[in-house]
Amino acid sequence: MSFLDIDVEAQKGAVFQNANEERSKVSLIIGKASNLLSDFASGVSNLERLVDQLGTKRDGKQLRQTIESARLVELNEYKQQLEHLTNDISHLIANNSQTSIEDKFSEEKVRKEFESVNNNFNILKRQYNERKNSVIINDRISNQEALDSEENIPSSSATENTPLIQRQQQQQNQYTITQQELDLHSVLAEERAEEIKKIHGGVEEINSIYKQLGYLVQQQGGQVDTVENNMSNLANHTQNAAQELVKADNYQKQKRKWSCIILIVLVIVVLIAVLAIFS
């Protein structure tokens, strides 16, 4: 193996290490997004329970302040952070040709679950505004009807019973409509709760996948270190072998030189002996 081959192998090792670093970075960001997505889904579930209390005995100024000043603000922050994280993940995966199939699968799963939770969040915000406004309007209508009934008190006993019966029927109708709305919201709340449970399960699955990926990355990092050590040892052995070859070449040159000298001396001795014999 030449020094050029060693240099090429070293470059390959560096590229492989950089690819592992990029994969580790993607894994860390996806893990962070998964944890944040779990908090976002839990917050949306809590917001849903608060919105369902509008128009009930638990409704009040404190409830609406809690929704507007705390829950909505916190969930909007979660939403913005998740949007940034999902964009960063997509950018890293698009610019890294060594991205694994697991990373692409996890990125797609996080993105879809974020879209699902975000859709539920937007629906809840719209429902909150609608129900808040409808409750205010109903309160105003009820107050106006009470004032009108106080101002227009009939004189006869027959006319006194008729508005009373009408008011009772109206109250019963309003109660029936309110009960139907509550039943509908309860069904919707249960469906969204099931969806959020599924999302929680998906987030936990993603976390377990990335724990396994983290373990694999650590193993690959150890393998990269082993390859680098082997390459370094190979380079040292190759350098020592080159030095030994140079020494052997010098020895061969010296050996050939002395062989030539000895051969010349022998030829001279033989010539002298031949001349001495014939003379």
C-alpha positions in Angstrom: 0.0 0.0 0.0 1.4 3.4 -1.0 1.3 6.6 0.9 -1.3 7.9 -1.6 -3.6 5.0 -0.7 -3.2 5.8 3.0 -4.1 9.4 2.4 -7.2 8.4 0.4 -8.3 6.0 3.2 -7.7 8.7 5.8 -9.9 11.1 3.8 -12.6 8.5 3.5 -12.5 8.1 7.3 -12.8 11.8 7.8 -15.8 11.9 5.5 -17.4 9.0 7.3 -16.9 10.7 10.6 -18.4 14.0 9.4 -21.4 12.0 8.1 -21.8 10.4 11.5 -21.6 13.9 13.2 -24.4 15.1 10.9 -26.6 12.1 11.6 -26.0 12.6 15.4 -27.0 16.3 15.0 -30.2 15.3 13.2 -31.0 12.7 15.8 -30.6 15.2 18.6 -32.8 17.8 17.0 -35.5 15.2 16.2 -35.4 14.0 19.8 -35.8 17.6 21.0 -38.7 18.1 18.7 -40.3 14.9 19.9 -40.2 16.0 23.5 -41.5 19.4 22.7 -44.3 17.8 20.6 -45.3 15.8 23.6 -45.6 18.9 25.7 -47.5 20.6 22.9 -50.0 17.8 22.6 -50.5 17.7 26.4 -51.1 21.5 26.5 -53.7 21.2 23.7 -55.5 18.5 25.7 -55.6 20.8 28.8 -56.9 23.6 26.6 -59.7 21.4 25.4 -60.8 20.7 28.9 -60.9 24.4 29.7 -62.8 25.3 26.6 -65.4 22.7 27.4 -66.1 24.6 30.7 -67.3 27.7 28.8 -71.0 28.2 29.4 -71.1 25.9 32.4 -71.1 26.7 36.2 -67.3 26.7 36.1 -67.3 29.5 33.5 -66.0 32.9 34.7 -63.5 35.7 34.3 -60.7 33.6 35.9 -61.2 30.8 33.4 -61.0 33.0 30.4 -57.9 34.8 31.8 -56.3 31.4 32.2 -57.1 30.4 28.7 -56.0 33.7 27.0 -53.1 34.8 29.2 -51.5 31.4 30.0 -52.6 28.5 27.8 -52.8 30.2 24.4 -49.6 32.1 24.9 -47.7 28.9 26.0 -49.1 26.8 23.2 -48.2 29.5 20.6 -44.6 29.5 21.8 -44.6 25.7 21.5 -46.0 26.0 18.0 -43.3 28.5 16.9 -40.5 26.4 18.4 -41.7 23.3 16.6 -42.0 25.1 13.3 -38.4 26.2 13.6 -37.2 22.7 14.6 -39.1 20.9 11.8 -37.6 23.4 9.3 -34.1 22.8 10.6 -34.6 19.0 10.4 -35.8 19.2 6.9 -32.9 21.4 5.9 -30.3 19.1 7.5 -31.8 16.0 5.8 -32.0 17.7 2.4 -28.3 18.8 2.6 -26.9 15.5 3.8 -26.6 12.7 1.3 -25.7 10.2 4.0 -29.0 10.6 5.8 -30.4 7.2 7.0 -33.8 5.8 6.2 -34.6 5.9 10.0 -33.9 9.7 10.1 -36.2 10.3 7.1 -38.9 8.2 8.5 -38.7 9.9 11.9 -38.7 13.3 10.3 -41.8 12.6 8.4 -43.6 11.1 11.4 -42.7 14.1 13.6 -43.9 16.5 10.9 -47.3 14.7 10.4 -47.9 14.5 14.1 -47.1 18.2 14.5 -49.6 19.0 11.8 -52.3 16.9 13.5 -51.8 18.5 16.9 -51.5 22.0 15.3 -54.8 21.4 13.5 -56.5 20.5 16.8 -55.0 23.6 18.4 -56.4 25.8 15.6 -59.8 24.2 15.9 -59.8 24.8 19.7 -58.9 28.4 19.3 -61.8 28.9 16.8 -64.2 27.1 19.1 -63.1 29.2 22.1 -63.8 32.4 20.2 -67.1 31.2 19.0 -68.3 29.9 22.3 -67.0 32.9 24.2 -68.9 35.3 21.9 -72.1 33.1 22.0 -72.0 32.9 25.8 -71.7 36.7 26.0 -74.6 37.2 23.5 -76.8 34.7 25.4 -76.1 36.5 28.7 -77.1 39.8 27.1 -80.3 38.4 25.7 -81.2 36.8 29.0 -80.6 40.1 30.9 -82.7 42.0 28.3 -85.6 39.4 28.6 -85.5 39.7 32.4 -85.7 43.5 32.2 -88.6 43.3 29.7 -90.5 40.9 31.8 -90.2 43.1 34.9 -91.4 46.1 33.0 -94.4 44.4 31.3 -96.2 42.8 34.3 -99.8 41.8 33.3 -102.7 42.9 35.5 -104.9 39.8 35.3 -104.2 36.4 36.6 -104.8 34.8 33.2 -102.2 36.9 31.5 -99.8 36.2 34.4 -99.7 32.5 33.7 -99.2 32.7 30.0 -95.7 34.5 30.1 -94.7 32.1 32.9 -95.5 29.1 30.8 -93.7 30.6 27.8 -90.6 31.3 29.8 -90.6 27.8 31.2 -90.9 26.4 27.7 -88.1 28.7 26.5 -85.9 27.6 29.4 -86.6 23.9 28.7 -85.7 24.4 25.0 -82.5 26.3 25.9 -81.6 23.6 28.4 -82.2 20.9 25.7 -80.1 22.8 23.2 -77.3 23.4 25.8 -77.4 19.7 26.8 -77.1 18.6 23.1 -74.2 21.0 22.6 -72.5 19.6 25.7 -73.0 16.0 24.5 -71.6 16.9 21.1 -68.6 18.6 22.7 -68.1 15.6 25.0 -68.0 13.3 22.0 -65.6 15.6 20.2 -63.4 15.8 23.3 -63.2 12.0 23.6 -62.3 11.7 19.9 -59.5 14.4 20.3 -58.4 12.7 23.5 -58.0 9.4 21.6 -56.0 11.2 18.8 -53.8 12.9 21.4 -53.2 9.5 23.0 -52.1 8.1 19.6 -49.8 11.1 19.2 -48.3 10.4 22.6 -47.7 6.8 21.6 -46.1 7.9 18.4 -43.8 10.4 20.3 -42.8 7.7 22.7 -42.0 5.4 19.8 -39.9 8.1 18.2 -38.0 8.6 21.5 -37.3 4.9 21.7 -36.1 4.8 18.1 -33.7 7.7 18.8 -32.4 6.0 21.9 -31.5 3.1 19.7 -30.0 5.4 17.1 -28.0 7.1 19.7 -26.6 3.7 20.8 -25.8 2.8 17.2 -24.1 6.2 16.7 -21.9 5.5 19.8 -21.0 2.1 18.4 -20.2 3.5 15.0 -18.1 6.2 16.7 -16.1 3.5 18.4 -15.7 1.7 15.1 -14.4 4.9 13.5 -11.9 5.3 16.3 -10.7 1.7 15.8 -10.4 2.3 12.0 -8.4 5.5 12.6 -6.1 3.6 15.0 -5.6 0.8 12.5 -4.9 3.3 9.7 -2.3 5.0 12.0 -0.7 1.7 12.8 -0.7 0.7 9.2 1.0 4.0 8.2 3.7 3.4 10.8 4.3 -0.2 9.7 4.5 1.0 6.1 7.0 3.6 6.9 9.1 1.1 8.8 8.9 -1.3 5.9 10.0 1.4 3.5 13.1 2.0 5.7 13.9 -1.7 5.8 13.6 -1.8 2.0 16.1 1.1 1.7 18.5 -0.7 4.1 18.2 -3.9 2.1 18.8 -2.1 -1.2 21.9 -0.5 0.2 23.1 -3.8 1.5 22.6 -5.4 -2.0 24.5 -2.6 -3.6 27.4 -3.0 -1.3 27.3 -6.8 -1.8 27.4 -6.4 -5.6 30.3 -4.0 -5.3 32.5 -6.3 -3.2 31.6 -9.2 -5.4 32.9 -7.3 -8.4 36.1 -6.3 -6.6 36.7 -9.9 -5.5 36.0 -11.1 -9.1 38.5 -8.6 -10.5 41.2 -9.7 -8.0 40.6 -13.3 -8.8 41.0 -12.6 -12.6 44.2 -10.7 -11.9 45.6 -13.5 -9.8 44.7 -16.1 -12.5 46.3 -14.0 -15.2 49.5 -13.6 -13.1 49.5 -17.4 -12.5 49.0 -18.2 -16.2 51.8 -15.7 -17.3 54.1 -17.2 -14.7 53.4 -20.8 -16.0 54.0 -20.0 -19.6 57.0 -17.8 -19.0 
